[in-house]
Amino acid sequence: MKTACYWTENTPKPAGIAVSALPSEADVVVIGAGVTGLTAARRLADLGKSVVIVEARELGDGASAINGGQLNYGLKPSLKSLTKRFGPDVTRELWDASLDAVDLAGRIIDEDGFDADFRRCGAVSLGYRQSGLESARAESADLQADFGFETTVLEGDDLRTVIGSDTFAYGVLSEFDAAVDPAKYNFGLAAAVADRGVPIVEHCEVRGLYQAGDVHFIATAKGTIRSDDVFLATNGYTPQDLVPEVRRQIVPIGSYMVATVPIERNLLDRLLPGNRIFWTQRRFLNYFRRSADDRLLFGGRPDLSPDLDLADVARGMQESIGRIFPELAGVELTHVWGGKLAATFDLLPHLGRTDGGVWYAVGYGGHGMGLATYLGTEAGGLIGGAADDGPFLGLPHPTRPYYRGNPWFLPAAGVLFRNLDRIGR
Ligand SMILES: Cc1cc2nc3c(=O)[nH]c(=O)nc-3n(C[C@H](O)[C@H](O)[C@H](O)COP(=O)(O)OP(=O)(O)OC[C@H]3O[C@@H](n4cnc5c(N)ncnc54)[C@H](O)[C@@H]3O)c2cc1C
């Protein structure tokens, strides 16, 4: 088994997109070459701004090229809690944005004409306990009544039409949800941005941000570049001290995936009929899908830590696969890998500008494929002067007292979440 990402092994970073020399100035410097940074740069370039993207490592080394590739509807907090916090109008705007995020990814792929295996395949969220069925039905009815959004609650034989497993009590199918190949999406975006004349400078870690009047000076591993604006798009990889105000809003969390050997096609057709994408309704959730070459790609968060031993992770995933699909018990794994996403204290993504004038968009939880596309594009419009408002701008960005970006509470939170999962709360 390799400790390597299945996606980027199959779609390696294309040659000739990144450059090595750092220009001396730009209208906007974007820090981080994941989906957030690339979509912001795309929008800014379309608005006629000169943009430079600086990336600490290489294209594809953040979370954006290596994830589950699921584009799901909605936001992490429940619509009830959002309505209570912000009222119905803001909640409606956020809801609409979450749907537009999925559509936007498809539109960008079409407009820029690259292939990312975008499929409107539908997603099924899987509930373990019969006791959750009633609230799943009520939630589905509310979504239909309040937002006109259709989901179907499946149980028994109906559930068997989407998954060949007896582990789950019910599933909630959303035909709206989509899947991409994340490596193709990340690299396709990078090529589209490079085609617009944006230099993407690799091995160019930003080490300090300074301001003199209206000018920003960005100190990097390759020298200093000056710009009118700076956009921080570093999400789960945001360094501790670069922009403390942003780091205090996010908690980096590990997420991990494995790929199995190719599985006999008839068996896979029985286990995943309809080729949907799946996630389980737990805090320590699993997510899975079929690959184009008939593997099971299976992911999850066995713990909140971003630094787990990958061999342990693989063993745990293999057991989870066997529990869900007994026919695959002990299935050979070929790849294991992991990356970092960023959670926030209110479970919403955060877009804003610090007191020091640094723009940022971070904190998508496990929903970053669509939302990073949306917030990156929104940030590009704001920075480029094409918009002065957007659904995520102006939302409060909570942190916690004494939190300076070192998540000392993760082990305790992990124990709590595991116990809540165990008792089905
Ligand atoms: C295993 C895994 C599975 C996931 N599955 C899904 C899924 O199925 N669906 C979904 O919606 N979301 C999923 N996510 C979350 C999703 O991948 C992220 O939310 C999204 O990719 C965030 O994009 P981003 O561009 O903001 O950050 P990233 O793609 O993480 O990019 C941030 C970049 O910033 C760079 N950087 C950091 N510091 C500096 C610095 N000082 N100077 C320069 N560059 C710097 C990093 O090197 C990195 O390349 C998953 C995440 C993981 C790890």
PDBQT file of the ligand as one rigid body, heavy atoms in Angstrom, charges set to zero:
ROOT
HETATM    1  C1  LIG A 501      -9.194  13.988   2.668  1.00  0.00    +0.000 C 
HETATM    2  C2  LIG A 501     -10.151  15.150   2.471  1.00  0.00    +0.000 A 
HETATM    3  C3  LIG A 501     -11.407  14.893   1.929  1.00  0.00    +0.000 A 
HETATM    4  C4  LIG A 501     -12.310  15.945   1.721  1.00  0.00    +0.000 A 
HETATM    5  N1  LIG A 501     -13.473  15.683   1.058  1.00  0.00    +0.000 NA
HETATM    6  C5  LIG A 501     -14.266  16.707   0.674  1.00  0.00    +0.000 A 
HETATM    7  C6  LIG A 501     -15.408  16.472  -0.160  1.00  0.00    +0.000 A 
HETATM    8  O1  LIG A 501     -15.681  15.347  -0.589  1.00  0.00    +0.000 OA
HETATM    9  N2  LIG A 501     -16.201  17.534  -0.461  1.00  0.00    +0.000 N 
HETATM   10  C7  LIG A 501     -15.908  18.793  -0.040  1.00  0.00    +0.000 A 
HETATM   11  O2  LIG A 501     -16.672  19.708  -0.345  1.00  0.00    +0.000 OA
HETATM   12  N3  LIG A 501     -14.805  19.059   0.711  1.00  0.00    +0.000 NA
HETATM   13  C8  LIG A 501     -13.976  18.053   1.056  1.00  0.00    +0.000 A 
HETATM   14  N4  LIG A 501     -12.848  18.310   1.794  1.00  0.00    +0.000 N 
HETATM   15  C9  LIG A 501     -12.534  19.709   2.156  1.00  0.00    +0.000 C 
HETATM   16  C10 LIG A 501     -11.971  20.475   0.946  1.00  0.00    +0.000 C 
HETATM   17  O3  LIG A 501     -10.947  19.734   0.345  1.00  0.00    +0.000 OA
HETATM   18  C11 LIG A 501     -11.426  21.837   1.419  1.00  0.00    +0.000 C 
HETATM   19  O4  LIG A 501     -12.410  22.518   2.151  1.00  0.00    +0.000 OA
HETATM   20  C12 LIG A 501     -11.034  22.714   0.220  1.00  0.00    +0.000 C 
HETATM   21  O5  LIG A 501     -10.183  22.006  -0.652  1.00  0.00    +0.000 OA
HETATM   22  C13 LIG A 501     -10.356  23.984   0.706  1.00  0.00    +0.000 C 
HETATM   23  O6  LIG A 501      -9.777  24.625  -0.400  1.00  0.00    +0.000 OA
HETATM   24  P1  LIG A 501      -8.775  25.824  -0.174  1.00  0.00    +0.000 P 
HETATM   25  O7  LIG A 501      -8.330  26.284  -1.513  1.00  0.00    +0.000 OA
HETATM   26  O8  LIG A 501      -9.407  26.834   0.704  1.00  0.00    +0.000 OA
HETATM   27  O9  LIG A 501      -7.556  25.208   0.651  1.00  0.00    +0.000 OA
HETATM   28  P2  LIG A 501      -6.437  24.178   0.198  1.00  0.00    +0.000 P 
HETATM   29  O10 LIG A 501      -6.800  23.435  -1.033  1.00  0.00    +0.000 OA
HETATM   30  O11 LIG A 501      -6.103  23.372   1.400  1.00  0.00    +0.000 OA
HETATM   31  O12 LIG A 501      -5.223  25.111  -0.212  1.00  0.00    +0.000 OA
HETATM   32  C14 LIG A 501      -4.551  25.919   0.716  1.00  0.00    +0.000 C 
HETATM   33  C15 LIG A 501      -3.151  26.156   0.158  1.00  0.00    +0.000 C 
HETATM   34  O13 LIG A 501      -2.519  27.189   0.899  1.00  0.00    +0.000 OA
HETATM   35  C16 LIG A 501      -1.120  26.903   0.875  1.00  0.00    +0.000 C 
HETATM   36  N5  LIG A 501      -0.461  27.678   1.932  1.00  0.00    +0.000 N 
HETATM   37  C17 LIG A 501      -0.595  27.552   3.281  1.00  0.00    +0.000 A 
HETATM   38  N6  LIG A 501       0.200  28.432   3.920  1.00  0.00    +0.000 NA
HETATM   39  C18 LIG A 501       0.851  29.144   2.963  1.00  0.00    +0.000 A 
HETATM   40  C19 LIG A 501       1.814  30.188   3.008  1.00  0.00    +0.000 A 
HETATM   41  N7  LIG A 501       2.276  30.686   4.163  1.00  0.00    +0.000 N 
HETATM   42  N8  LIG A 501       2.299  30.681   1.827  1.00  0.00    +0.000 NA
HETATM   43  C20 LIG A 501       1.826  30.199   0.643  1.00  0.00    +0.000 A 
HETATM   44  N9  LIG A 501       0.918  29.200   0.550  1.00  0.00    +0.000 NA
HETATM   45  C21 LIG A 501       0.432  28.672   1.704  1.00  0.00    +0.000 A 
HETATM   46  C22 LIG A 501      -1.088  25.410   1.125  1.00  0.00    +0.000 C 
HETATM   47  O14 LIG A 501       0.152  24.854   0.754  1.00  0.00    +0.000 OA
HETATM   48  C23 LIG A 501      -2.253  24.924   0.265  1.00  0.00    +0.000 C 
HETATM   49  O15 LIG A 501      -1.835  24.526  -1.030  1.00  0.00    +0.000 OA
HETATM   50  C24 LIG A 501     -11.944  17.277   2.078  1.00  0.00    +0.000 A 
HETATM   51  C25 LIG A 501     -10.702  17.523   2.655  1.00  0.00    +0.000 A 
HETATM   52  C26 LIG A 501      -9.808  16.483   2.853  1.00  0.00    +0.000 A 
HETATM   53  C27 LIG A 501      -8.466  16.763   3.461  1.00  0.00    +0.000 C 
ENDROOT
TORSDOF 0
